[in-house]
Amino acid sequence: MLYISTRGAADGKTFADIAFEGFARDGGLYVPENYPKFTSEDLALLRGRDFPSVALEVLRRFWTQIPVPDLWGLCRDAWQPANFGNGRDPFKAHDVAPIKWLHDGVGLYELSNGPTLTFDDFSLQFLKRLHAKHLGTEPENITLLGATTGDMGASAEYAFGDRRDTRVVMLSPKDRMSKFQSAQLYSNKDENVLNLEVEGTFDDCQELAYKLLEDEEFRKANKLGAVNSYLWARIAVQVACYFYAYIQATGAQNEQVVFCVPGGNFGNAFAGYVARAMGLPILRILVATNENDAMDRFLRTGVYSPRPASETIATSSPSMDISRAANFERFLFEVLGRNGVRVKELMKDLEEKGSFELTQQEFSKVRRSGLAAGTSNHANRLEIIESLNIEYATTIDPHTADCLYTGVYLHPVGVKTICFETVQAVKFPKMTMQATGKTVPLPDAFADIFEREQRKTTVAVDESRIREAVAAFASKPWA
């Protein structure tokens, strides 16, 4: 399996080649040259297997150059119950990603049981091991540059913080994360981690990271790699999550299900599109958005008009406070028949005009893609959190509340609906208190989270200053 760009370039790169490479040479994102297919018989063979075993079957089709026993070693080590046993139910600690069924065929897919209590742990624990493996016993030194709304940054720093061959520079938006998220991110003590608190929005942070990573001379001089959700390796792991959820949720061959995922950077949504293209019987993928609803509007109208970065609304589901979703370009590439020239044209319109509109013929393909969306607000989130707490003694975070509102209230269908729980409620105590009148107890590993010393450097939305800070950190002598 080789990989091509959403803007037309075909560099003939492998899964390992692009593991930490965010952009192709033409500025596009990497996708496989084709999507491997699973038959009904293939899916039947997955039943009864644990997550590492299912992930192996998915990932080996995307990374065909690695011997299967070596890939199995990565999967087995990355997704051990010891790393993903932070769930609420101790009787399910052996299962790294269980589904908790609520009512009328609605289930919570618990992907937030990793070491930093976020779904990002699934892909980043794998990437940590992949880095050591595919570069041999003496991996090349690399500085990973990323932008975070809170959770991914802490997950990346935890994953790579103990590696002597890796540094992490994380851009985060000032005053746009919960108190827990900020404390978790900035209290990292590893000397190979630099947190830059940017006086702007997440979209500002992401755009700044883009500019540095797209500068080939700067990237090579400082040995930079990417770590955000637009890495194909991260998408591939999320595809595996869909397969594992499906075999848990269904019993009959070809039974269809609905998935509902938070919009965010569109990685989970696109992974669902890929899983469907590979043969997983998915009736619909619902994309939950908050007040930053560009994706909802696009899926309803064919017009993509994200807010400027400075106008991104700060909401009570902050990890979804994103106007321009990084992985959206991949979806465009697919629904436009893999026409890289057309994708490049639309992305140019987006840069120059701030928006673009599909033709009616193009939009008809979007409507047949299996994706739909819904929008919820603060009051909706409070209602969902309160009702689940009362009816099921379950406390969810605001992003999962967005998912449930979209999946249950806006798009009720007569098939099983699986809502992704991508972060634990303990990270949002203010929201939990407002909705339920109580807070979630801090896990033992985070009992002193608010007392820990925090380290960060505050910077303006200034490319030159951030460029200097990244270069200075990346060029320090390696131990």
For each residue, the residues with C-beta under 8 A, 3 or more apart:
1: 14 15 32 33 34 36 61 62 63 64 65
2: 10 12 13 14 32 33
3: 11 13 14 15 17 18 30 31 32 33 232
4: 8 9 10 11 24 30 31 32 33
5: 8 9 10 11 24 25 26 28 29 30 31 340
6: 24 28 29 30 31 329 330 332 333 340 343
7: 24 26 27 28 340 343 344 347
8: 4 5 26 28 340 341 343 344
9: 4 5 24 25 26 28 340
10: 2 4 5 33
11: 3 4 5 24 25
12: 2
13: 2 3 17 18 21 30
14: 1 2 3 17 18 63 65
15: 1 3 18 19 62 63 64 65 66 232 233 236
16: 19 63 65 66 130 134
17: 3 13 14 21
18: 3 13 14 15 21 30 231 232 233
19: 15 16 127 130 131 134 231 233
20: 127 131 142 144 225 226 227 231
21: 13 17 18 24 30 225 226 231
22: 29 210 213 225 226 228 230 231
23: 27 28 29 210 213 214 226
24: 4 5 6 7 9 11 21 27 28 29 30
25: 5 9 11 216
26: 5 7 8 9 340 344
27: 7 23 24 214 347
28: 5 6 7 8 9 23 24 329 333 340 343 344
29: 5 6 22 23 24 230 232 326 327 329 330 333
30: 3 4 5 6 13 18 21 24 232
31: 3 4 5 6 232 330 333 334
32: 1 2 3 4 35 36 62 232
33: 1 2 3 4 10
34: 1
35: 32 274 277 278
36: 1 32 61 62 278
37: 278 279
38: 42 43 243 278 279 280
39: 42 43 279
40: 43 44 253 254
41: 44 45
42: 38 39 45 46 57 279
43: 38 39 40 46 47 243 246 247 253 279 280
44: 40 41 47 253
45: 41 42 57
46: 42 43 49 53 54 57 243 247
47: 43 44 247
48: 247
49: 46 53 54 247
50: 53 54 95 96
51: 54 55 79 95 96 97 240 244
52: 55 56 72 75 76 78 79
53: 46 49 50 56 57 75
54: 46 49 50 51 57 58 240 243 244 247
55: 51 52 58 59 75 79 237 240 244
56: 52 53 59 60 68 71 72 75
57: 42 45 46 53 54 60 61 243
58: 54 55 61 62 236 239 240 243
59: 55 56 62 63 71 75 236 237 240
60: 56 57 63 64 66 68 71
61: 1 36 57 58 64
62: 1 15 32 36 58 59 232 236
63: 1 14 15 16 59 60 66 71 236
64: 1 15 60 61
65: 1 14 15 16
66: 15 16 60 63 70 71 134
67: 70 71
68: 56 60 71 72
69: 72 73
70: 66 67 73 74 133
71: 56 59 60 63 66 67 68 74 75
72: 52 56 68 69 75 76
73: 69 70 76 77 133
74: 70 71 77 78 126 129 130 133
75: 52 53 55 56 59 71 72 78 79 126
76: 52 72 73 79 80
77: 73 74 80 129
78: 52 74 75 83 125 126 128 129
79: 51 52 55 75 76 83 84 96 122 125 126
80: 76 77 83 84 96
81: 84 85 93 94 95 96
82: 85
83: 78 79 80 96 114 115 121 125
84: 79 80 81 87 96 97 113 114 115 121 122
85: 81 82 93 94 96 113
86: 113 114 115 117 424 443 445
87: 84 90 92 93 95 98 110 113
88: 110 394
89: 92 93 98 100
90: 87 93
91:
92: 87 89 95 98
93: 81 85 87 89 90
94: 81 85
95: 50 51 81 87 92 98
96: 50 51 79 80 81 83 84 85 113 114
97: 51 84 109 110 111 113 122 241 244 245
98: 87 89 92 95 110 248
99: 107 108 109 110 245 248 249 418
100: 89 107 108 110 394
101: 105 106 107 108
102: 106 107 108 388 391 392 394
103: 106 391
104:
105: 101 415 416 417
106: 101 102 103 404 407 408 416 417 419
107: 99 100 101 102 249 416 417 418 419
108: 99 100 101 102 394 396 400 419 421
109: 97 99 241 245 418 419 420 421
110: 87 88 97 98 99 100 113 421
111: 97 119 122 241 420 421 422
112: 117 118 119 397 421 422 423 424
113: 84 85 86 87 96 97 110 117 424
114: 83 84 86 96 117 118 119 120 121 122 125 155
115: 83 84 86 121 125 155 158 445
116: 120 121 151 154 155 158 184
117: 86 112 113 114 121 151 423 424 426 427 443
118: 112 114 121 151 152 154 155 422 423 424 427
119: 111 112 114 122 241 268 420 422 423
120: 114 116 123 124 151 152 155 156 229
121: 83 84 114 115 116 117 118 124 125 155 158 159
122: 79 84 97 111 114 119 125 126 237 238 241
123: 120 126 127 229 231 233 234 237 238
124: 120 121 127 128 152 155 156 158 159 160 227 234
125: 78 79 83 114 115 121 122 128 129 159
126: 74 75 78 79 122 123 129 130 233 237
127: 19 20 123 124 130 131 159 227 231 233 234
128: 78 124 125 131 132 159 160 163
129: 74 77 78 125 126 132 133
130: 16 19 74 126 127 133 134 233
131: 19 20 127 128 134 135 139 142 160 163 165 166
132: 128 129 135 139 163
133: 70 73 74 129 130
134: 16 19 66 130 131
135: 131 132 138 139 140
136: 139
137:
138: 135
139: 131 132 135 136 142 165 166
140: 135 165 223
141: 165 166 167 223 478
142: 20 131 139 165 166 167 223 224 225
143: 166 167 168 169 222 223 224 225 470 473 474
144: 20 156 160 166 167 168 169 224 225 226 227
145: 169 171 209 212 213 224 225 226 227 470
146: 152 153 156 168 169 170 171 209 226 227 228
147: 170 171 172 202 205 206 208 209 228
148: 151 152 153 154 156 170 171 172 185 202 205
149: 152 172 173 176 177 202 264 318 319 320 321 322
150: 153 154 172 177 178 181 182 184 185 318 319 427
151: 116 117 118 120 148 154 155 181 319 422 423 427
152: 118 120 124 146 148 149 155 156 227 228 229
153: 146 148 150 156 157 170 172 185 195
154: 116 118 148 150 151 157 158 181 184 185 188
155: 114 115 116 118 120 121 124 151 152 158 159
156: 120 124 144 146 148 152 153 159 160 168 170 227
157: 153 154 160 161 168 170 185 188 190 193 195
158: 115 116 121 124 154 155 161 188
159: 121 124 125 127 128 155 156
160: 124 128 131 144 156 157 163 166 167 168 192
161: 157 158 168 188 190 192 193
162: 190
163: 128 131 132 160 166 192
164: 192 478 479
165: 131 139 140 141 142 478
166: 131 139 141 142 143 144 160 163 192
167: 141 142 143 144 160 192 193 194 473 474
168: 143 144 146 156 157 160 161 192 193 194 227
169: 143 144 145 146 194 196 469 470 473 474
170: 146 147 148 153 156 157 185 193 194 195 196
171: 145 146 147 148 196 198 205 206 208 209 466
172: 147 148 149 150 153 176 177 185 195 196 197 198 202 205 456
173: 149 176 177 197 198 200 201 202 204 205
174: 197 198 199 200 458
175:
176: 149 172 173 201 202 314 318 321
177: 149 150 172 173 181 182 185 318
178: 150 181 182 318 427 428 429 430 431
179: 182 183 429 430 450
180: 183 184 426 427 428 429 446 449 450
181: 150 151 154 177 178 184 185 318 427
182: 150 177 178 179 185 186 454
183: 179 180 186 187 449 450 452 454
184: 116 150 154 180 181 187 427 446 449
185: 148 150 153 154 157 170 172 177 181 182 188 195
186: 182 183 195 197 454 455 456
187: 183 184 449 452 453 454 455
188: 154 157 158 161 185 193 195 455
189: 453 455
190: 157 161 162 193
191:
192: 160 161 163 164 166 167 168
193: 157 161 167 168 170 188 190
194: 167 168 169 170 457 469 470 473
195: 153 157 170 172 185 186 188 455 456 457
196: 169 170 171 172 456 457 458 459 466 469
197: 172 173 174 186 456 457 458 459
198: 171 172 173 174 204 205 208 459 460 461 466
199: 174 458 459 460 461
200: 173 174 203 204 205 309 310 460 461
201: 173 176 204 205 309 310 312 321 323
202: 147 148 149 172 173 176 205 206 312 321 322
203: 200 206 207 309 312 322 323 324
204: 173 198 200 201 207 208 309 310 461
205: 147 148 171 172 173 198 200 201 202 208 209
206: 147 171 202 203 209 210 228 322 324 326
207: 203 204 210 211 309
208: 147 171 198 204 205 211 212 461 463 466
209: 145 146 147 171 205 206 212 213 226 228
210: 22 23 206 207 213 214
211: 207 208 214 215 463
212: 145 208 209 215 218 219 224 463 466 467 470
213: 22 23 145 209 210 219 224 226
214: 23 27 210 211 219
215: 211 212 218 219
216: 25 219 220
217: 220 221
218: 212 215 221 222 224 467 471
219: 212 213 214 215 216 222 224
220: 216 217 223
221: 217 218 471
222: 143 218 219 470 471 474 475
223: 140 141 142 143 220 474
224: 142 143 144 145 212 213 218 219 470 474
225: 20 21 22 142 143 144 145
226: 20 21 22 23 144 145 146 209 213 230 231
227: 20 124 127 144 145 146 152 156 168 231
228: 22 146 147 152 206 209 231 234 265 326
229: 120 123 152 234 235 264 265 267 326 327
230: 22 29 226 234 235 265 267 326 327
231: 18 19 20 21 22 123 127 226 227 228 234 235
232: 3 15 18 29 30 31 32 62 235 236
233: 15 18 19 123 126 127 130 236 237
234: 123 124 127 228 229 230 231 237 238 267
235: 229 230 231 232 238 239 267 270 271 274 327 330
236: 15 58 59 62 63 232 233 239 240 271
237: 55 59 122 123 126 233 234 240 241
238: 122 123 234 235 241 242 267 268 271
239: 58 235 236 242 243 271 274 275 278
240: 51 54 55 58 59 236 237 243 244
241: 97 109 111 119 122 237 238 244 245 271
242: 238 239 245 246 259 271 272 275 280 282
243: 38 43 46 54 57 58 239 240 246 247 275 280
244: 51 54 55 97 240 241 247 248
245: 97 99 109 241 242 248 249 257 259 418
246: 43 242 243 249 250 257 275 280 281 282
247: 43 46 47 48 49 54 243 244 250
248: 98 99 244 245
249: 99 107 245 246 257 416 418
250: 246 247 255 257 281 416
251: 255
252: 255
253: 40 43 44
254: 40 281
255: 250 251 252 281 416
256: 281 282 283 415
257: 245 246 249 250 281 282 283 415 416 417 418
258: 282 283 284 285 286 407 411 413 415 416 417 418
259: 242 245 272 282 284 285 286 417 418 419 420
260: 285 286 287 288 403 404 406 407 411 417 418 419 420
261: 268 269 272 285 286 287 288 403 419 420 422
262: 268 288 317 319 320 399 400 402 403 420 422
263: 266 269 287 288 289 290 295 296 320 322 325 373
264: 149 229 267 268 319 320 322 325 399
265: 228 229 230 322 325 326 327
266: 263 269 270 287 295 325 326 327 328 330 331
267: 229 230 234 235 238 264 270 271 326 327
268: 119 238 261 262 264 271 272 420 422
269: 261 263 266 272 273 285 287 295 327 331 371
270: 235 266 267 273 274 327 328 330 331
271: 235 236 238 239 241 242 267 268 274 275
272: 242 259 261 268 269 275 276 282 285 370 371
273: 269 270 276 277 285 331 334 369 370 371
274: 35 235 239 270 271 277 278
275: 239 242 243 246 271 272 278 280 282
276: 272 273 279 280 282 285 370
277: 35 273 274 334
278: 35 36 37 38 239 274 275
279: 37 38 39 42 43 276
280: 38 43 242 243 246 275 276
281: 246 250 254 255 256 257
282: 242 246 256 257 258 259 272 275 276 285 370
283: 256 257 258 370 413 415
284: 258 259 370 371 372 411 413
285: 258 259 260 261 269 272 273 276 282 370 371 372
286: 258 259 260 261 371 372 373 374 403 406 407 410 411 417
287: 260 261 263 266 269 295 296 299 371 372 373 374 406
288: 260 261 262 263 320 373 374 376 399 402 403 405 406 407
289: 263 292 293 294 295 296 320 373 374 375 376 402 406
290: 263 293 313 315 316 317 320 321 375 376 377 402
291: 313 315 375 377
292: 289 307 312 313 315 320 321 322 323
293: 289 290 296 297 373 375
294: 289 297 298 304 305 306 307 323 324 325
295: 263 266 269 287 289 298 299 325 328 373
296: 263 287 289 293 299 300 373 374 375
297: 293 294 300 301 303 304 305
298: 294 295 301 302 303 304 366
299: 287 295 296 366 371 372 373
300: 296 297 373
301: 297 298 363
302: 298 357 358 360 362 363 366
303: 297 298 355 356 357 358
304: 294 297 298 328 346 350 355 356 357
305: 294 297 354 355
306: 294 323 324 325 354 355
307: 292 294 311 312 313 323
308: 311 312 323 354
309: 200 201 203 204 207 312 323 324
310: 200 201 204
311: 307 308 323
312: 201 202 203 292 307 308 309 321 322 323
313: 290 291 292 307 321
314: 176 318 321
315: 290 291 292 318 320 321 378
316: 290 378 381 398 428 431
317: 262 290 320 321 381 397 398 399 401 402
318: 149 150 176 177 178 181 314 315 321
319: 149 150 151 262 264 399 422 423
320: 149 262 263 264 288 289 290 292 315 317 399 402
321: 149 176 201 202 290 292 312 313 314 315 317 318
322: 149 202 203 206 263 264 265 292 312 325
323: 201 203 292 294 306 307 308 309 311 312
324: 203 206 294 306 309 328 350
325: 263 264 265 266 294 295 306 322 328
326: 29 206 228 229 230 265 266 267 329
327: 29 229 230 235 265 266 267 269 270 330 331
328: 266 270 295 304 324 325 331 332
329: 6 28 29 326 332 333 343 347
330: 6 29 31 235 266 270 327 333 334
331: 266 269 270 273 327 328 334 335 369 371
332: 6 328 329 335 336 343 346
333: 6 28 29 31 329 330 336 338 339 340 343
334: 31 273 277 330 331 338 369
335: 331 332 362 365 366 369
336: 332 333 339 342 343 362 365
337: 365
338: 333 334
339: 333 336 342 343
340: 5 6 7 8 9 26 28 333 343 344
341: 8 344 345
342: 336 339 345 346
343: 6 7 8 28 329 332 333 336 339 340 346 347
344: 7 8 26 28 340 341 347 348
345: 341 342 348 349
346: 304 332 342 343 349 350 356 358
347: 7 27 329 343 344 350 351
348: 344 345 351 352
349: 345 346 352 353 355 356
350: 304 324 346 347 353 354 355 356
351: 347 348
352: 348 349
353: 349 350 356
354: 305 306 308 350
355: 303 304 305 306 349 350
356: 303 304 346 349 350 353
357: 302 303 304
358: 302 303 346 362 363 366
359: 362 363
360: 302 363 364
361: 364 365
362: 302 335 336 358 359 365 366
363: 301 302 358 359 360 366 367
364: 360 361 367 368
365: 335 336 337 361 362 368 369
366: 298 299 302 335 358 362 363 369 371
367: 363 364
368: 364 365
369: 273 331 334 335 365 366
370: 272 273 276 282 283 284 285
371: 269 272 273 284 285 286 287 299 331 366
372: 284 285 286 287 299 411
373: 263 286 287 288 289 293 295 296 299 300 406
374: 286 287 288 289 296 405 406 409 410 411
375: 289 290 291 293 296 406
376: 288 289 290 380 381 384 401 402 405 406
377: 290 291 380 381
378: 315 316 381 382
379: 382 383
380: 376 377 383 384 401 402 405 409
381: 316 317 376 377 378 384 385 398 401 402 405 431 435
382: 378 379 385 386 401 431 434 435
383: 379 380 386 387 405
384: 376 380 381 387 388 396 401 404 405
385: 381 382 388 389 395 396 398 401 425 431 432 435 436
386: 382 383 389 390 435 436
387: 383 384 390 391
388: 102 384 385 391 392 394 395 396 404
389: 385 386 392 393 394 395 435 436
390: 386 387
391: 102 103 387 388
392: 102 388 389
393: 389
394: 88 100 102 108 388 389
395: 385 388 389 425 432 436 440
396: 108 384 385 388 400 401 404 421 425
397: 112 317 400 401 421 423 424 425 427 428 431
398: 316 317 381 385 401 402 428 431
399: 262 264 288 317 319 320 402 403 422 423
400: 108 262 396 397 403 404 419 420 421 422 423 425
401: 317 376 380 381 382 384 385 396 397 398 404 405
402: 262 288 289 290 317 320 376 380 381 398 399 405 406
403: 260 261 262 286 288 399 400 406 407 419 420 421
404: 106 260 384 388 396 400 401 407 408 409 419
405: 288 374 376 380 381 383 384 401 402 408 409 410
406: 260 286 287 288 289 373 374 375 376 402 403 409 410 411
407: 106 258 260 286 288 403 404 410 411 417 419
408: 106 404 405 411 412 417 419
409: 374 380 404 405 406 412
410: 286 374 405 406 407
411: 258 260 284 286 372 374 406 407 408
412: 408 409
413: 258 283 284 417
414:
415: 105 256 257 258 283
416: 105 106 107 249 250 255 257 258
417: 105 106 107 257 258 259 260 286 407 408 413
418: 99 107 109 245 249 257 258 259 260
419: 106 107 108 109 259 260 261 400 403 404 407 408
420: 109 111 119 259 260 261 262 268 400 403
421: 108 109 110 111 112 396 397 400 403 424
422: 111 112 118 119 151 261 262 268 319 399 400
423: 112 117 118 119 151 319 397 399 400 427
424: 86 112 113 117 118 397 421 427 440
425: 385 395 396 397 400 428 431 432 440
426: 117 180 429 440 441 442 443 446
427: 117 118 150 151 178 180 181 184 397 423 424
428: 178 180 316 397 398 425 431 432
429: 178 179 180 426 432 433 439 440
430: 178 179 433 434
431: 178 316 381 382 385 397 398 425 428 434 435
432: 385 395 425 428 429 435 436 438 439 440
433: 429 430 436 437 438 439
434: 382 430 431
435: 381 382 385 386 389 431 432
436: 385 386 389 395 432 433
437: 433
438: 432 433
439: 429 432 433
440: 395 424 425 426 429 432
441: 426
442: 426 446 447 449
443: 86 117 426 446 447
444: 447
445: 86 115
446: 180 184 426 442 443 449
447: 442 443 444
448: 451 452
449: 180 183 184 187 442 446 452
450: 179 180 183
451: 448
452: 183 187 448 449
453: 187 189
454: 182 183 186 187
455: 186 187 188 189 195
456: 172 186 195 196 197
457: 194 195 196 197 469
458: 174 196 197 199
459: 196 197 198 199 462 465 466 469
460: 198 199 200 465
461: 198 199 200 204 208
462: 459 465 466
463: 208 211 212 466 467
464: 467 468
465: 459 460 462 468 469
466: 171 196 198 208 212 459 462 463 469 470
467: 212 218 463 464 470 471
468: 464 465 471 472
469: 169 194 196 457 459 465 466 472 473
470: 143 145 169 194 212 222 224 466 467 473 474
471: 218 221 222 467 468 474 475
472: 468 469 475 476
473: 143 167 169 194 469 470 476
474: 143 167 169 222 223 224 470 471
475: 222 471 472
476: 472 473
477:
478: 141 164 165
479: 164
